[in-house]
Amino acid sequence: METQDKGQTRRRSRDIVHSVGDSLVLGVSCLISYLLITCILGRTYLLSRDDELLGGMWAVAGTIFVYRQSTQQSMNAALSRLAATSVSFLLCLVYLLIFPFSPWGLAALIAIGALLMSLLGRPEDIITTGITTVVVMVVAEISPQHAWKDPILRMIDTIVGIVVGIAAARIGIRVAGWLATSSISSRSKPPLGNSTS
């Protein structure tokens, strides 16, 4: 019974250390995404402060979306995010090149995006496509001057977020595993001075 309790305690300790390491890597990766867009790319393209902040938020959302517990899960999430975002951005770009924002246009783009994702065999991405469309279109209404640029900028932000998220997931898997292994191995070593010779 005592051995079983020790085993459960070790597993719980390993899980906690793994979770702490994983959370730290996610937080740092979100900071990197945000800074890449707001401090580097935002300055390169001479964007307004509002565009920089929106871009930073969008990149962080991309990072959070793809940061998963395994590389394969991260890659699947990245593909999902990229597919949904690409369809939404393409629809919004074409629409905003021709028309200004309207609630009817918003509703039509959401319906068309949902139909396209269903026809592409990706019904699980309808939600992401719809949310992306809503955000891009509402931002176009808030800042109507050069609204057609917003889908392009948000696509760049999304790609940065995805790349950082995948890289962070790979690093996070290693860091969390290393922390868990280090924590467990340090507990199993006998204290100094207690030699059993």
C-alpha positions in Angstrom: 0.0 0.0 0.0 2.8 2.4 0.9 4.6 1.6 -2.4 1.4 2.4 -4.3 1.0 5.7 -2.5 4.6 6.6 -3.3 4.0 5.7 -6.9 0.9 7.9 -7.1 2.7 10.8 -5.3 5.6 10.5 -7.8 3.2 10.5 -10.8 1.3 13.5 -9.3 4.6 15.4 -8.7 5.7 14.6 -12.3 2.4 15.8 -13.6 2.6 19.0 -11.7 6.1 19.8 -12.7 5.2 18.9 -16.3 2.2 21.3 -16.2 4.3 24.1 -14.7 7.0 23.7 -17.4 4.3 23.5 -20.2 2.5 26.6 -18.9 5.7 28.6 -18.7 6.7 27.6 -22.3 3.2 28.6 -23.5 3.4 32.0 -21.7 6.8 32.8 -23.1 5.8 31.7 -26.6 2.8 34.0 -26.5 5.1 36.8 -25.4 7.4 36.1 -28.4 4.5 36.1 -30.8 3.2 39.4 -29.4 6.5 41.1 -29.6 7.3 39.8 -33.0 4.2 41.4 -34.4 4.0 44.6 -32.3 7.7 45.5 -32.2 9.2 44.0 -35.3 6.7 43.4 -38.1 4.5 46.3 -37.0 7.4 48.7 -37.3 8.5 47.2 -40.6 5.1 47.8 -42.3 4.5 51.2 -40.6 1.2 50.1 -39.1 -0.9 52.2 -36.8 -0.7 51.4 -33.1 -4.2 49.8 -33.3 -3.1 47.5 -36.1 0.0 46.5 -34.2 -2.1 45.7 -31.1 -4.7 43.8 -33.1 -1.9 41.9 -34.9 -0.2 41.1 -31.6 -3.5 39.7 -30.2 -4.1 37.7 -33.4 -0.6 36.2 -33.3 -1.0 35.2 -29.7 -4.4 33.6 -30.5 -2.6 31.6 -33.3 0.1 30.5 -30.8 -2.4 29.4 -28.2 -4.5 27.6 -30.8 -1.6 25.4 -32.0 0.3 24.8 -28.8 -0.6 21.2 -27.8 0.9 18.3 -25.8 2.5 16.6 -28.8 4.1 17.7 -32.1 1.5 15.8 -34.1 -1.4 17.5 -32.2 0.3 20.8 -32.8 0.7 20.1 -36.5 -3.0 19.0 -36.8 -4.1 22.2 -35.0 -1.9 24.3 -37.2 -3.4 22.7 -40.4 -6.8 23.3 -39.0 -6.1 26.9 -38.1 -4.5 27.6 -41.4 -7.3 26.0 -43.4 -10.0 27.9 -41.6 -8.2 31.2 -41.5 -7.2 31.0 -45.2 -10.8 30.4 -46.3 -12.1 33.2 -44.1 -9.4 35.7 -45.1 -9.9 35.0 -48.8 -13.6 35.5 -48.5 -13.2 38.7 -46.5 -10.5 40.1 -48.8 -12.6 39.6 -51.9 -15.6 41.1 -50.2 -13.8 44.1 -48.8 -12.2 44.9 -52.1 -15.7 45.3 -53.6 -18.0 46.3 -50.7 -17.9 48.1 -47.4 -18.9 46.3 -44.2 -22.5 45.5 -43.8 -24.4 43.1 -41.5 -25.8 41.3 -44.5 -22.3 40.9 -46.0 -21.1 39.5 -42.6 -23.9 37.0 -42.5 -23.3 36.0 -46.1 -19.6 35.5 -45.6 -20.2 33.3 -42.5 -22.7 31.2 -44.4 -20.4 30.8 -47.4 -17.4 30.0 -45.2 -19.5 27.3 -43.4 -20.5 25.8 -46.7 -17.0 25.8 -48.1 -15.6 24.1 -45.0 -18.3 21.5 -45.2 -17.6 20.9 -48.9 -13.9 20.7 -48.2 -14.6 17.9 -45.6 -13.6 20.1 -42.7 -16.8 20.7 -40.8 -14.8 20.9 -37.5 -13.2 24.1 -38.8 -16.5 25.9 -39.4 -16.4 27.5 -35.9 -12.8 28.9 -36.5 -13.8 30.1 -40.0 -16.9 31.9 -38.6 -15.1 33.5 -35.7 -12.2 34.7 -37.9 -14.7 36.2 -40.4 -16.6 38.0 -37.6 -13.4 39.6 -36.2 -12.0 40.7 -39.6 -15.3 42.1 -40.7 -16.0 44.0 -37.5 -12.5 45.4 -37.5 -13.2 46.6 -41.1 -16.3 48.4 -39.8 -14.3 50.0 -36.9 -11.5 51.1 -39.3 -13.1 51.4 -42.8 -10.1 53.1 -44.4 -8.0 50.5 -46.1 -10.2 47.7 -44.7 -9.1 45.3 -47.5 -5.6 45.3 -45.9 -6.9 43.7 -42.7 -7.3 40.1 -44.0 -3.7 40.3 -45.4 -2.3 41.6 -42.1 -4.2 39.1 -40.0 -2.9 36.3 -42.3 0.7 37.3 -41.5 -0.1 37.5 -37.8 -1.7 34.1 -37.9 1.3 32.5 -39.7 3.7 34.0 -37.1 1.5 32.7 -34.3 1.3 29.2 -35.8 5.1 29.0 -36.4 5.9 30.2 -32.9 3.2 27.8 -31.5 4.6 24.8 -33.3 8.2 25.6 -32.3 7.1 26.2 -28.7 5.2 22.9 -28.6 8.4 21.1 -29.6 10.5 22.9 -27.1 7.7 22.6 -24.4 7.6 18.8 -24.8 11.3 18.6 -24.2 11.4 21.1 -21.4 8.4 19.7 -19.5 9.9 16.2 -19.9 13.3 17.3 -18.7 11.8 19.1 -15.7 9.7 16.1 -14.8 12.7 13.7 -15.1 14.9 16.0 -13.1 12.4 16.4 -10.4 11.8 12.7 -10.0 15.5 11.8 -10.2 16.5 14.4 -7.6 13.9 12.9 -5.2 15.1 9.4 -5.6 18.8 10.2 -4.7 19.7 9.6 -1.1 20.6 12.7 0.9 24.3 13.5 1.1 26.1 11.9 4.1 23.8 8.9 4.2 26.0 6.3 2.7 25.0 2.7 3.2 28.3 0.9 3.2 
